[in-house]
Amino acid sequence: MILIVHTSTAATRIAQQLGRPEYSYRFVLDEFRPLLDELGTVIEVGEPEREVDVIHARCRRDGEPCVFLSFMPPNKTPIGLACPTIPVFAWEYEALPIEEFGGKPRNDWTRVLAKLGHALTHSSFTVERTHAALGDDFPIACVPAPLWERMQELRGPRNGPTRLHVDGLVIDSQRIDLSAYRKSLLLAAEPDVLPLPEVRDVDRGVIALDGVVYTAIFNPHDARKNWMEMISGFCDALRDKSDATLLIKLTHYDPADIIPTYLEQLYKMGRMSCRVLLVHAYLHKPDYNALLRATTYAVNTSHGEGQCLPLMEYMSAGKPALAPQHTSMRDYVDSDGTFVIDSSVEPGTWPHDQRQAFRTLRRRIHYQSVVEAYRRSYHVARHEPQVYAAMGDAAAASLQRYCSIEVVRPRLHRFIHDRLEASSPTGPMHAHPA
């Protein structure tokens, strides 16, 4: 079997593409690659409109099954190819896009999905929302990124203070003058006049991490991540705890324009002993793993998630979390392994809709629940080691049920096999998945 795959970000350019449109699909494709290699021969293409049908024609001539997996949103997935095309996408809002806004018919996702005839996604939430739009008989399966096994080598207790090597920008709230980032100054400043703070907090590229460490990894320009309440809730809850650190790993090729807004938010929180670290650096595997091992809790306060690979990684490795139980996260977030943050519905917009018209619903995070989650989690980390250990085990077990290879493999193989059977011009296939 030939499996053609595509996403918009090349593997060799991921460090330069962080934060650009669809960059996270690269990570998703990389997680699926081992299972796809089991199923057949994988060919990655850079220009699907030009390359896919050439490969498909050769496969038909040789009598070999062939399918195209597009790791892209439906509005950017090629349609009209001769090769059976399966979009693999994430979604985190109540309603799928059903309007041809911007003069582009493909912005109506239901139009594209109906044309393609099937899809793969990563959560039961997205399956439900797709069925609500296209009917319960539309072929779509929940197949999350199979990363659980990969994270098991990182499980285990923390081993005291950690020194994290960072080649990039690190801003430490305890070492800068936040008064320079008062809102009045930000409003008065001309573009590019207000500089980033000098990097005085790093000793030869090393960050010392100790105490109770909360880690969040996200694109700072992604409004879904709700970073303001993440930061202010941490500061309100633990302002007098000098051993509490919130480390935010910024995944963006150039977040300089938004960092002053983060620092203005920190300034508004007033005097505090707790520590907030903003880290903008591409962490290579040893340093990324060192950060995970040094982390006490993973944090998510988003309005919606299509999957959330960083949270899945940390929980798979036995790190309890602070997170809401909504959208994709409802498949793996529960009170056994997570301090669950309350949420409710509110009007929302489709992120790629330039009109920003209210056409859907998202989840509103309850701020006091964020504060309480920080306080309770800190107490458990400091005073209830057995409870903390049990939560870590529960987090890992929940992710094993959600995204282990043993769970994902049969769903992925069966879905691809069934789609090829359905599209075969000569009837059911005789080949079977590995």
C-alpha positions as CSV (number, residue, x, y, z in Angstrom):
1,M,0.0,0.0,0.0
2,I,1.2,3.5,-0.8
3,L,0.3,6.3,1.6
4,I,1.0,9.8,0.3
5,V,1.2,12.4,3.1
6,H,1.4,16.2,3.1
7,T,1.5,19.1,5.5
8,S,2.5,22.7,4.8
9,T,5.5,22.8,7.0
10,A,8.6,20.9,5.9
11,A,10.3,18.9,8.6
12,T,13.6,20.7,8.0
13,R,12.0,24.1,8.6
14,I,10.0,23.6,11.8
15,A,12.2,25.8,13.9
16,Q,11.7,28.7,11.5
17,Q,8.0,28.1,11.1
18,L,6.8,28.0,14.7
19,G,3.7,30.0,15.1
20,R,2.9,30.3,11.4
21,P,-0.4,29.0,10.0
22,E,-0.7,25.2,10.3
23,Y,2.7,24.7,11.8
24,S,1.4,22.3,14.5
25,Y,0.3,19.9,11.8
26,R,3.9,19.1,11.2
27,F,4.2,17.7,14.8
28,V,1.0,15.7,14.3
29,L,2.2,14.1,11.1
30,D,5.5,13.2,12.7
31,E,3.7,11.4,15.5
32,F,1.7,9.4,13.1
33,R,4.6,8.5,10.9
34,P,5.7,5.2,12.7
35,L,2.1,3.8,12.4
36,L,1.8,4.8,8.8
37,D,5.2,3.1,8.1
38,E,3.7,-0.1,9.5
39,L,0.7,0.2,7.1
40,G,2.6,0.7,3.9
41,T,5.2,2.8,2.0
42,V,4.9,6.4,3.0
43,I,5.7,9.1,0.4
44,E,5.7,12.8,1.6
45,V,5.0,15.4,-1.0
46,G,5.4,19.1,-1.0
47,E,3.0,20.0,-3.9
48,P,0.0,17.7,-3.7
49,E,-1.9,19.2,-6.6
50,R,1.0,18.4,-8.9
51,E,2.4,15.2,-7.3
52,V,-0.4,13.1,-5.8
53,D,-2.2,12.0,-8.9
54,V,1.0,11.1,-10.7
55,I,1.8,8.7,-7.9
56,H,-1.7,7.5,-7.8
57,A,-1.8,6.7,-11.6
58,R,1.4,4.7,-11.2
59,C,-0.1,2.7,-8.3
60,R,-3.3,2.0,-10.3
61,R,-1.2,0.8,-13.2
62,D,0.7,-1.6,-10.9
63,G,-2.4,-2.7,-9.1
64,E,-1.2,-1.2,-5.7
65,P,-3.7,0.5,-3.3
66,C,-2.9,4.2,-2.8
67,V,-4.4,6.9,-0.5
68,F,-3.6,10.5,0.2
69,L,-3.6,11.8,3.8
70,S,-3.7,15.6,4.0
71,F,-2.6,16.9,7.4
72,M,-4.2,20.3,6.9
73,P,-7.5,22.0,7.7
74,P,-10.3,21.1,5.3
75,N,-10.3,24.5,3.5
76,K,-6.7,23.9,2.6
77,T,-7.0,20.3,1.6
78,P,-6.9,19.6,-2.2
79,I,-10.2,18.5,-3.6
80,G,-10.8,17.0,-7.1
81,L,-7.9,14.6,-7.1
82,A,-8.3,11.2,-8.6
83,C,-6.5,9.7,-5.5
84,P,-8.7,9.0,-2.5
85,T,-8.1,11.9,-0.2
86,I,-8.5,11.8,3.6
87,P,-8.2,15.1,5.5
88,V,-6.7,14.8,8.9
89,F,-7.7,17.8,10.9
90,A,-8.2,19.3,14.4
91,W,-11.2,21.4,15.5
92,E,-12.3,22.9,18.8
93,Y,-15.4,25.0,18.3
94,E,-19.1,24.0,18.6
95,A,-20.0,24.6,14.9
96,L,-17.9,23.7,11.8
97,P,-17.6,26.6,9.3
98,I,-20.7,26.5,7.1
99,E,-20.3,29.8,5.3
100,E,-18.4,30.8,2.1
101,F,-16.9,33.9,3.7
102,G,-14.2,36.0,2.1
103,G,-15.4,35.0,-1.3
104,K,-14.0,31.5,-0.9
105,P,-16.4,28.6,-1.2
106,R,-13.8,26.3,0.4
107,N,-14.2,28.2,3.7
108,D,-17.4,26.2,4.1
109,W,-15.8,23.2,5.6
110,T,-19.0,21.1,5.2
111,R,-18.8,21.7,1.4
112,V,-15.2,20.3,1.3
113,L,-15.8,17.4,3.6
114,A,-18.9,16.3,1.7
115,K,-16.9,16.4,-1.5
116,L,-14.1,14.3,0.0
117,G,-16.5,11.9,1.6
118,H,-14.6,11.1,4.8
119,A,-12.1,12.5,7.4
120,L,-9.9,11.7,10.3
121,T,-9.7,13.9,13.4
122,H,-8.4,13.6,17.0
123,S,-11.2,13.9,19.4
124,S,-14.7,12.6,20.1
125,F,-15.8,16.2,20.3
126,T,-14.8,16.9,16.7
127,V,-16.5,13.7,15.5
128,E,-19.7,14.8,17.2
129,R,-19.6,18.3,15.7
130,T,-18.9,16.9,12.3
131,H,-21.8,14.5,12.5
132,A,-24.0,17.4,13.7
133,A,-23.1,19.2,10.5
134,L,-23.0,16.4,8.0
135,G,-25.1,13.6,9.5
136,D,-24.4,10.6,11.7
137,D,-23.5,8.4,8.7
138,F,-20.6,10.7,7.6
139,P,-17.4,8.5,7.8
140,I,-15.1,10.2,10.4
141,A,-13.0,8.6,13.2
142,C,-11.3,9.9,16.3
143,V,-7.6,9.0,16.0
144,P,-5.3,11.1,18.3
145,A,-1.6,11.4,17.8
146,P,-0.1,8.2,19.2
147,L,2.6,9.6,21.5
148,W,2.0,7.8,24.8
149,E,4.8,5.2,24.4
150,R,7.3,7.8,23.3
151,M,6.9,9.7,26.6
152,Q,7.3,6.7,29.0
153,E,11.1,7.0,29.1
154,L,10.6,10.4,30.8
155,R,8.4,9.1,33.6
156,G,9.8,9.1,37.1
157,P,10.2,11.4,40.2
158,R,11.9,14.7,39.9
159,N,15.5,14.8,41.0
160,G,15.8,18.1,42.8
161,P,16.9,21.4,41.1
162,T,17.4,21.5,37.4
163,R,19.6,23.6,35.2
164,L,18.1,24.1,31.8
165,H,20.3,25.2,28.9
166,V,18.6,27.7,26.7
167,D,19.9,29.4,23.5
168,G,17.4,32.2,23.1
169,L,15.4,34.9,24.9
170,V,14.5,34.3,28.6
171,I,12.7,36.9,30.6
172,D,12.4,36.5,34.4
173,S,9.8,38.5,36.3
174,Q,12.1,38.6,39.3
175,R,15.0,40.2,37.5
176,I,13.5,43.0,35.3
177,D,12.0,46.4,36.0
178,L,8.3,45.9,35.2
179,S,7.4,49.5,35.7
180,A,8.8,50.2,32.2
181,Y,5.8,48.2,30.9
182,R,3.0,50.3,32.4
183,K,0.1,50.6,30.0
184,S,0.5,54.3,29.8
185,L,4.0,53.9,28.5
186,L,2.9,51.2,26.1
187,L,0.2,53.4,24.6
188,A,2.5,56.4,24.4
189,A,5.4,54.5,22.8
190,E,6.0,54.7,19.1
191,P,6.3,51.3,17.3
192,D,9.5,49.6,18.2
193,V,10.5,52.3,20.7
194,L,9.9,50.2,23.8
195,P,12.6,47.6,23.7
196,L,12.6,44.1,25.1
197,P,14.3,43.8,28.5
198,E,17.9,42.9,28.5
199,V,18.6,39.3,29.2
200,R,20.1,39.6,32.6
201,D,18.5,36.6,34.2
202,V,20.4,33.9,32.3
203,D,23.8,32.8,33.6
204,R,25.6,31.8,30.5
205,G,22.5,30.3,28.9
206,V,21.3,28.4,32.0
207,I,18.0,28.7,33.9
208,A,17.8,27.3,37.4
209,L,14.4,25.6,38.1
210,D,13.4,24.4,41.5
211,G,10.3,24.3,43.7
212,V,6.8,23.9,42.2
213,V,7.1,24.5,38.5
214,Y,4.1,25.0,36.2
215,T,4.8,24.8,32.5
216,A,2.7,25.9,29.5
217,I,3.7,25.7,25.9
218,F,1.8,27.6,23.2
219,N,1.9,30.2,20.4
220,P,1.6,33.6,22.1
221,H,-0.4,35.0,19.2
222,D,-3.1,32.3,19.5
223,A,-6.0,33.9,21.3
224,R,-7.5,30.6,22.1
225,K,-4.8,30.0,24.7
226,N,-6.2,32.6,27.1
227,W,-2.8,33.4,28.5
228,M,-3.8,36.5,30.4
229,E,-5.9,34.5,32.8
230,M,-3.2,31.9,33.0
231,I,-0.7,34.5,34.2
232,S,-2.9,36.6,36.4
233,G,-4.5,33.5,38.0
234,F,-1.0,32.2,38.9
235,C,0.0,35.6,40.4
236,D,-3.2,36.0,42.3
237,A,-3.1,32.5,43.7
238,L,0.6,32.2,44.6
239,R,2.0,35.7,44.8
240,D,3.6,35.1,48.2
241,K,5.2,31.7,47.2
242,S,8.8,32.3,46.3
243,D,9.2,28.7,45.3
244,A,6.4,28.8,42.7
245,T,7.3,29.3,39.1
246,L,5.2,29.6,36.0
247,L,7.3,28.9,32.9
248,I,5.7,29.8,29.5
249,K,7.5,28.4,26.5
250,L,6.6,30.6,23.6
251,T,6.3,28.7,20.3
252,H,6.6,31.4,17.7
253,Y,9.3,32.5,15.2
254,D,9.2,36.1,16.5
255,P,7.1,36.9,19.6
256,A,8.8,40.3,20.3
257,D,5.8,42.3,19.4
258,I,3.6,40.7,22.0
259,I,6.1,40.2,24.9
260,P,5.6,43.8,26.1
261,T,1.9,43.0,26.5
262,Y,2.8,40.0,28.7
263,L,5.0,42.2,30.8
264,E,2.4,44.9,31.1
265,Q,0.0,42.2,32.5
266,L,2.7,41.2,35.0
267,Y,3.2,44.8,36.1
268,K,-0.5,45.1,36.8
269,M,-0.3,42.2,39.2
270,G,1.7,44.3,41.7
271,R,4.4,43.1,44.0
272,M,4.8,39.4,44.3
273,S,7.3,36.7,45.3
274,C,6.3,34.1,42.8
275,R,8.2,33.9,39.5
276,V,7.1,34.0,35.9
277,L,9.5,33.0,33.1
278,L,9.0,33.7,29.4
279,V,11.2,31.5,27.3
280,H,11.5,32.0,23.6
281,A,13.9,29.4,22.2
282,Y,13.7,26.3,20.1
283,L,14.6,23.6,22.7
284,H,16.4,20.6,21.3
285,K,15.3,17.2,22.6
286,P,17.7,17.0,25.7
287,D,16.6,20.4,26.9
288,Y,13.0,19.9,26.1
289,N,13.1,16.7,28.1
290,A,15.0,18.4,30.9
291,L,12.2,21.0,31.1
292,L,9.5,18.3,31.3
293,R,11.4,16.4,34.1
294,A,11.7,19.7,36.1
295,T,8.0,20.4,35.7
296,T,5.5,19.7,38.5
297,Y,2.3,20.5,36.6
298,A,1.3,21.2,33.0
299,V,-1.1,24.1,32.6
300,N,-3.8,24.8,30.1
301,T,-6.4,27.6,30.3
302,S,-7.6,27.6,26.7
303,H,-11.0,28.3,25.2
304,G,-10.7,25.2,23.1
305,E,-8.3,22.5,21.9
306,G,-8.3,20.3,18.8
307,Q,-5.8,18.0,20.6
308,C,-3.1,19.9,22.5
309,L,0.1,17.9,22.0
310,P,2.1,19.5,24.8
311,L,-0.5,18.7,27.4
312,M,-0.8,15.2,26.1
313,E,3.0,14.8,26.2
314,Y,3.3,16.0,29.8
315,M,0.4,13.9,31.1
316,S,1.6,10.8,29.3
317,A,4.9,11.3,31.1
318,G,3.1,11.3,34.4
319,K,2.8,15.0,35.0
320,P,-0.6,16.0,36.6
321,A,-2.3,19.0,35.0
322,L,-4.4,22.1,35.6
323,A,-6.8,22.1,32.6
324,P,-10.5,22.5,31.7
325,Q,-12.5,19.4,30.7
326,H,-13.8,20.6,27.4
327,T,-13.5,20.1,23.6
328,S,-10.7,17.5,22.8
329,M,-9.5,17.6,26.4
330,R,-12.7,15.9,27.7
331,D,-11.3,12.7,26.2
332,Y,-8.4,12.6,28.6
333,V,-8.8,15.2,31.3
334,D,-10.5,14.0,34.5
335,S,-10.3,14.8,38.2
336,D,-8.1,11.8,38.9
337,G,-5.1,13.3,37.1
338,T,-6.0,16.9,36.7
339,F,-7.1,19.9,38.8
340,V,-10.1,20.5,36.5
341,I,-10.8,24.2,35.7
342,D,-14.5,25.1,35.3
343,S,-15.8,26.5,32.0
344,S,-19.0,27.3,30.3
345,V,-20.1,28.3,26.7
346,E,-19.9,31.8,25.3
347,P,-20.1,33.2,21.7
348,G,-17.1,32.6,19.6
349,T,-15.7,33.2,16.1
350,W,-14.0,30.9,13.6
351,P,-10.3,31.7,13.9
352,H,-9.7,31.9,10.1
353,D,-12.8,34.1,9.5
354,Q,-11.4,37.6,8.8
355,R,-14.9,39.1,9.7
356,Q,-14.6,37.7,13.2
357,A,-18.4,37.3,13.1
358,F,-20.0,35.4,16.0
359,R,-21.0,32.1,14.3
360,T,-20.1,29.5,16.9
361,L,-19.5,28.9,20.6
362,R,-16.3,28.5,22.5
363,R,-15.6,27.8,26.2
364,R,-15.3,30.6,28.7
365,I,-12.8,29.9,31.5
366,H,-14.0,30.6,35.1
367,Y,-11.3,32.8,36.5
368,Q,-11.8,31.9,40.2
369,S,-11.6,28.2,39.3
370,V,-8.1,28.9,37.8
371,V,-7.0,30.6,41.0
372,E,-8.3,27.7,43.1
373,A,-6.6,25.1,40.9
374,Y,-3.3,26.8,41.4
375,R,-3.7,27.0,45.1
376,R,-4.9,23.4,45.5
377,S,-2.2,22.0,43.2
378,Y,0.5,23.9,45.1
379,H,-0.7,22.5,48.4
380,V,-0.7,19.0,47.0
381,A,2.8,19.3,45.6
382,R,4.2,20.6,48.9
383,H,2.3,18.7,51.5
384,E,0.6,15.6,49.9
385,P,3.3,13.7,48.0
386,Q,1.2,10.5,47.9
387,V,-1.7,12.3,46.3
388,Y,0.6,14.0,43.8
389,A,2.1,10.6,42.8
390,A,-1.3,9.1,42.4
391,M,-2.4,12.0,40.2
392,G,0.6,11.5,38.0
393,D,-0.1,7.8,37.6
394,A,-3.7,8.6,36.8
395,A,-2.7,11.2,34.2
396,A,-0.5,8.7,32.5
397,A,-3.1,6.0,32.6
398,S,-5.8,8.4,31.1
399,L,-3.5,9.2,28.2
400,Q,-2.6,5.6,27.7
401,R,-6.4,4.9,27.1
402,Y,-6.5,7.9,24.7
403,C,-3.4,8.0,22.6
404,S,-1.3,4.9,23.0
405,I,-0.2,3.0,19.9
406,E,-2.3,0.0,20.9
407,V,-5.4,2.2,21.0
408,V,-4.7,4.2,17.9
409,R,-3.2,1.5,15.6
410,P,-6.4,-0.5,15.0
411,R,-8.6,2.6,14.5
412,L,-6.2,4.1,12.0
413,H,-5.5,1.0,10.0
414,R,-9.2,0.0,9.9
415,F,-10.3,3.5,8.8
416,I,-7.8,3.7,5.9
417,H,-8.5,0.1,4.9
418,D,-12.3,0.7,4.9
419,R,-11.9,4.0,2.9
420,L,-9.8,2.2,0.2
421,E,-12.4,-0.6,0.0
422,A,-15.1,2.0,-0.5
423,S,-13.2,3.8,-3.2
424,S,-11.9,0.8,-5.1
425,P,-13.3,0.6,-8.6
426,T,-13.0,-3.2,-8.6
427,G,-14.8,-3.9,-5.4
428,P,-13.4,-4.9,-1.9
429,M,-9.7,-5.0,-1.5
430,H,-7.9,-8.3,-0.8
431,A,-5.0,-6.6,1.0
432,H,-5.2,-6.2,4.7
433,P,-3.4,-3.7,7.0
434,A,-0.4,-4.8,8.9
